[in-house]
Amino acid sequence: MGILPYLLLSLNLLAIRQVPAGTPIHIRLTTAVGSYASRVGTPVGALLIAPVMVDGKVVLPAGSIVSGTVKMVARVGFGIRHETAALNLEFNRVTLPNGALIPVSTQVAEVDNAREHVTCNGRIQALRATDSGCYRISGYVRTVLLHCELHAALADWLIKSLAVKVPEPELYFPAGSELTLTLSAPLLSTPYLEAEPVTPELPDGEREDLHRMVAAMPDRTYASTLRRPSDLTNVLLIGSHDRIAAAFTAAGWAEARPASFGRRVRWLRAVGERQPFGSAPMSSLLLNGAEPDMSWEKGLNDVSKRHHIRLWKQPGAWQGQEFWIGAATRDVNFAYLRPGRPFTHEIATDVDLERDKIAYDLAFTSCASILDWADRPAVPRASQNATGDAMTTDTGLVVVQLNDCSRPRLSTETVDETPVPMHGSSLQRFARREILSARSDLLRRNWYYRGYEAVRYIVISARQHQRPGTVLSALFASLRGSSLQDPEIAVVPKSAHNVAQQTPGPNLTN
């Protein structure tokens, strides 16, 4: 009899689902936080915008409230002590829609922005404001001017203080900013964590019809200017043009605008000043010889990164509704000297992350529901796009059905009524700008630092050359007269998707 309690305990432990450490948790802030005014211990709130799943079951549903505090903050202030700002946020509680409170242990893994990066210990670190493209170019102009008469000193000051716009050095994340956390310790399920299915149970006939439709969809776009296969299709939307537009708008996405001279100038200015451009044009990709019917993007605080998808309306209908096939990728950095493109964007290697991002963003608005993730065995698990960026996938395509929702849940509903100040007064900002400029010139305006920068760039470029699909490998391959590997040939085992790592960097016109 004494062994029975231990057997029952063992069976109970086997029934418990464990959310392993490292599981991503995608959140959207409901309170603003910033390095200028936030203090250690200040409460921070957010919403879970994508469900956390174990074994295909939801254990933390979207809409749960995630709470925490500011753990560490470093402000730039006048720029005397710090050149860059930093924040460390600790989220340690999840409140489920049924009111149950679940303790969690997390750290920030990614900020859905471009001017900041996250260290290995979860600290959000801002980039140096005087490292922007405009400020660097102005430095070369000042160097030329100072070889003239003494009056060039006045021109030097005017360039630094009036002509060059440096990015805001303080960190500031308004309500609605999106972050990705990771569990730093396993989370065991409790009676409050009732597992729910991710997708609805479709009748067998409907599911078979859906999979037949997916199998007939084209799986690859084509870059006509480069005459090469490009992005994979990975999203299927079922619904009208108006429903799709309403859902993307509610989710905080913007429709890309056509290219024009004015937008190209604005884009170049945004590149130099590290500023956002929410409806920037996209390069054209073809699907079965046709241009996209719609293109949507979610810009960040710097044009070097963005989420985006191109959509093509397909002939026919499914249960009386139109359907659209889409190719979704995420731009993660600028890239140079690519085959046929001197300046473009680099995309994230794991294209499935962008596919899932779009599906969960649309579902969060209540204007859409995820019907299925359909496998496509004919799609290669590893390939390259037209400019040589590596792409990995589990071959799945997500099917999302739109509805006629009259009251969507908007991404802007999280606007904070009492946001913390972003920065100081105009006079304080001017004084800080002068101090940061003088500090940068003193430390970096010399041949020793320029030589260090050149050596560092060469070393980084040499390391990139060792990896296929990078800028230098593409350049050297073109100089040798050889072409990149045909994207359709590269095939790796299924396990490669699990070990593929996302390469930091984006796409200007991808």
N, C-alpha and C positions, 0 to 999 in steps of 0.2 A: 504493500500500500504506500510505502514511503516514496517510491519512485514515480507515482502517478502525478503529483504536483509538478515535478520537473518535466515530465512528458508534455503536460498541458502547457507549461510555460514555453517549451521549445516549439510546440505547434503554433502558439500565439505569436512568437517572434518571427516564425516563417511567414505568417500572414501579414506582418507589418511591411509596408512599402517604405523603402529608404530613398530619399532624394540625396544623391551623392554630392560630396564636396566638388566644387567647380561647376555646378549646374548654373547656367545663366538665368538671371531674373531681370526682365526688361521693365523699366518703370518710367513714369512721366511725372515730373515734379508738380506739386500743387501749391508749394510755397516757394517764393524766390529766395535765393541765397547768393551771397557775393563776398569777395574778399575784402571789400572796402568797409562794409558795415556789419557783416555777420560776426558773431562772437562765439567762442568755444562754449558748447552747451546749448546753443540756440536750437530749438526744435525744427525739424525738417520733415515734411510730409510728401508722399507721392502715391500714385496709383499704379497698380500692376496692369500693364497694357497687353501682355501676352501670357497665356496660361503656362504654368509649370507642370510638366507631365512626367510620369514614370510608367514605363511599360505601356505606352499609348493611352494612359488614363490621366485625366486632369486631377492634380492634388492641390494646387493653388490656383483658383480661377481668376481670370482677368476681371478687373474691377476691385480686387482686394486692395486695402489701404496699407501702404508700407510706411512705417514711421522710424525716425531716428533723430540724431543730433549732429551738430557740427563738432567734429573731433579735434581739428586743428585748422588754423587759418593764418596766413601770412599775407599782409597787404603791402602794396608798393608805396602808398602814401605819396611823399614828395620824391621818392626815388633815391633817397640818401642811403638807406640800409639795404633795400632789396630792389633789384631790377625786374624781377618777375614775381607774380603772385602765386599762391598755392592754397588749396583747400583739401581737407580730408573729411569725408562724410561717413558716418557710421549708421547704417540702417539695421535695427535689431528686433523689429516687431512687425508682424503681418496680421491685420485684422480682416478676417474673412467676411463675405457678404452676410453670413448668418450671425455675425457678431463675435465669433470665437477669436481669441487672441493667441497667436502662435509666435513663440520666441524663435528668432533666427540669428545666425552669425554670418555676416556678409562683408564684402568689401567692394568698392567701386572698381570695375574692370575696364569700362569704356564710357566716354562722354560723346554723345552724338553731335559733336562739333568738330571744327577743323583747326582752330587756333590753340587748342589745348591737347595735352597728352596725359595719360595716366601711368604712374610708375608701378613697379611690381608690388609695392605695399599699399596700393589703392589711393595714393595721393594724386589729386588733380593739379597738374603743373602748367602754368601759362607759358606761352612762348615770349621771348624778349621782344618788346615793341620796336626797338631800333634794328631788328633783324628783317624788317619787311623789305620787299623789292624796291619800293619807291625810295626808302631811306638809303639803301645800298647804292642805287643809281645816283642819288643826290650827292653821295660821298665822292663818287668819281668826278662829278661836275665841280664840286668844291675844290678837289685837288687840282683840276685844270685852272680854275679861276685864281687860285692862290699863287700860281706861277706868274701872275700879272702884277700890277701895282698894289700898293697897300689898301686902296679903296676896295679891293676885292674882299676884304674882311667884312665889310658891310653886306656885300652880296652873299657871303657865306652865311651870315646870320639870318638874312631874309629867306634863303633857301631852307634852312633848318626850321625856322620858326613859323613861316607863313606859307611856303609853297608845298612843303612835304607834310602829308597827313599820316601820322603813325597810328597804328591800332591802339585801342584802349588796353593798357597793360593790366588793369584789375580784372579779376575773374568775376563774372556775373552770369547767373543762370536764372532767368525769369521762370515763373510758373509756366509749365508746358514744355520745358526742356526735358530731353530724354536721356537717360543713363542706363547702362547695363551693369548690374551687380553680379557677383558670383558667390555662391555659398562657400564660406571658408571652413565650414564643418558640416557633416551630414545632418539632414533633417529627417527624423523619423515621423511617419504618419501617425495620426492620433484619431480617435473617434470623430473629431471635427473635420478631418481631411477625407471627405467622402469622394472617392474616385468617380469621375464622370467620363463618358466617352468624348473623344475629341470631335468626331464627325457623327452625323445622324445615321441611323441604321436605314439605309435605302432598301427598298424591295429588290430582290435579285434581278428582276427584269430591268429595272431602272439602272441599277449599277452596271449591268452588262452593256446596256445601250450607251451609258456614259463612257465606259472604257473603250468601246468600239469607236466612239467619236474622238476620244483622246488619241487612240492609235492612228487615226487618219490625219491628225494634225501635223503640219510641218514642224520640224524640231530644230531648224537652224536658220538664222538670218544671214544676209550676205552684204558685204561692203562693196558697193559697185565701183567706187573710186579706186579701191585697192585690188578688186577682183579676187577676193578671198572670203571664205566662210567666216562668220563672226559669232555674235552672241547666240546662246541657246535659248529657245523658248521654254518657259517654265511656269507660266501662269495662264489659266483659262478662266475668263470671266463670263458669266451667263447673265444677261440683262441688257437693257437698252442703253443707248449713248447717254441719255439724261440721267439714268440711275447711276451709271458709272461715274459721271462727272460729279454728281451730288455726293457720292460716297467718298471719292478722293478729296473733294473740297472740305468735307466735314472732318476728314482725317488730317487736314493740314497740308495737303499737297497742292501744287500749282501746276497749271498746264504750261508746257514749254512754249515760248514764243518763237516765231520764225526769225531766222538770222537777217540782220540789216546792218547798215553801216553804223547807225547810232548804237545798236546793241553790242556790236563788236568793240566799239570804243568804250562803252560802259563796262564790258567784260574785261578789257585790258586794264582799265582803271581799278576794277575790283581785284584783279590779280596783284597789281603793284601795291595796293593799300591793304590787302588782306581783308576785304569787305565781302559781304554776302551779295548774291545776285539770284533772287528766288525763282525767276522764270527765264533763266539763261537758255539760249538755243542749244539744240542737240544736233550732232551729226546725223546724217541720213543713213539708215540701214534698210535693206529691202527684204521682203519675205514673199517668195514666189513672184519676184519682179515688181512688187508693189511697195510704195512708200507707206509709212505708218499712218493710220487714221487718227490716232491720238498719241500724245506723249506727255507723261506726267513726271514731276520731280518734286523732291522735298529737299530744299536747299538748307545749308547749315550756315554758320557764321563766317565762312570763308569759301570762296568758289572752288578751292582745291578738292572739296569733298561734297558729295550729294548722293541721295537715293534717286533712282530713276527707272522708268519702265516705258517701253514703246508698245503700242497696241494696234493690232490689225483685225478688222471685222472680217469674219469668215462667212462664206455662203451657207445657207440653210438655217436651221433652228433646232433647238432641243426643248421639247415640250412647249413649243410655241414661242420660245424666247430666243433672241439673238445671242450669239456667242462670239467672243473676242479672244484671240491668242496673243500673249504678251511675252516679251523678253525683258527680264529684270536683272539689272546688275547694280553694284554700288561703286561709285567713283571714290577712290581713297587717296589719290595724290596726283600731282602733275608728272608727266613723263615727257622725255625729250628724245629727238632723233629716232623716232619709231619708223618702221617701214612705211614710206609714203606720207608720214605725218611728222613734221619737225617738232610739233608741240601739241600734246593731247593729254588725256587722262589715263591713269592706270586703274584697273578695276580690282576689287577684292577677289581673291582666288576661289573661295567657296561661294559659288553663286546661289546655293540653296539658302544661305542666310538672308539674302535680299528677297528671294521668293517668299520665305516665311514671314519676313517683316511686312511685306505688302498684304499678305493674307490676314495677319493679325491686326494690322492697322485698320483695314476695311471692316473686319468683324467687330472691332472695338466700337465702331460708330453705331452699331445696331442696324446698319443699312445693308449688311451682307452676312452670309453664313458660309462656313467652309463645308463643302460637300464631301471632298475626298482628296487624298494624295494618291495619284495614279502612277504606277511604275511604267517605264518605257525601256524595255530591254535593249532596243536598238540604239539608244543614245550612248555615246562614249562617256565613261566615267571621268576621263581626263582628256583635255583638249586645249586649244588655244583660240583666242579671238583673232580678229583681223590684224591687230597691231602687235600680236605676240604675247599678250598676257595669258598666263596659265589659268585654266578653269577646271574646277573639280565639282562633281555633283553625284548625288545618289540616284540620278536619272528620273527622279519623281517630278510630277507636274501637279500643282495644287489647283483644284477646281473650286471656284468661289461663285456663289449665286447671289445676285443683288436683289433687293426688295424695294418696294415703294415706301420707304420710311418717311413719315411726315415730320418726325421730331428726332433727328439724329443726335447722337452724343458727340458733341464737337470737341476737337482737341483744345480749343480755346476756352472750354468751360472750366479749365483749371486755373484761370487768371486769379492771381492773388490780390485781395483787396488792400492789403497793407504791405507792399513790397519794400524790401530794404533798398536804400540808395545805391545807385550804380557806381557813383564816383563823387568827388568833391565839387566845389564851385569852379566857375570858369577860370578865376584867378589861380586857384590851387592847381588846376590841370595845366595851365600855362607854365607855372613855376616847375611843376613836375616834369613837363616836357623838356624844359631847358636843362634841368639837372640830368635827366636821362641822356639827352643828346651830348652834353659835355662829358658825362661819365663814359659813354660809348666811344666818343672820339679819343679820349685820353687812353683808354685801354686797347682800342682796336684800330685806330688810325695810324698804323705804322707798318713797315715792311715785315716785321717779325710776325705779327698776327696774320697779315695777309698770306705770308708763306705757310704758316700753320694751317690756315683755311685751305690753301691749295693742296697741301699734302693730305689733309683729311679727306678732301673730295676725291683725290686720286685713289686713296686706300679704299674708300667706300665704293667707288666705281669699280675697282678691281674685284672686290668681293662680290658685287652684283654680277660681274661678268662670269663668275663661276656658276651662277644659277641660270637655267634656261628661261627664256621668255622675258628677260630684262632689257633695259635700254641699251647697255653696251653690247650684250650678246647679239641683239638684233642689228646694231650698227656694224659690228665686226663681221657678222654673217653677210650683211649686204655688201661690205667692202670686199669680201672674198668672192662675191658673185654668187653666193649660195642663198637659197631660200630657206625660210623657217620650216620646221617640220609641219607636214600637213596635219591640221587639227583633227582630221577624221581618223588618223592612223593611231594616235596615242591611246592606248587602252591599258588600264591598270586594274588590279584586283579590287573587289568590292570594299575591302577593308581600307583602301586608300582614303575613302571619304572620311573615315573616322580619325585619321592621323593628319589630314591636310590642315595646314595652318593658314590663317588669313594674312596676306601680305599688306602692310600698311602702305598706302599710296593711292590717288584717284584718276579721272578721265575728263579732259576739258570738253571735248565734244562727243565723247562716247555716249 
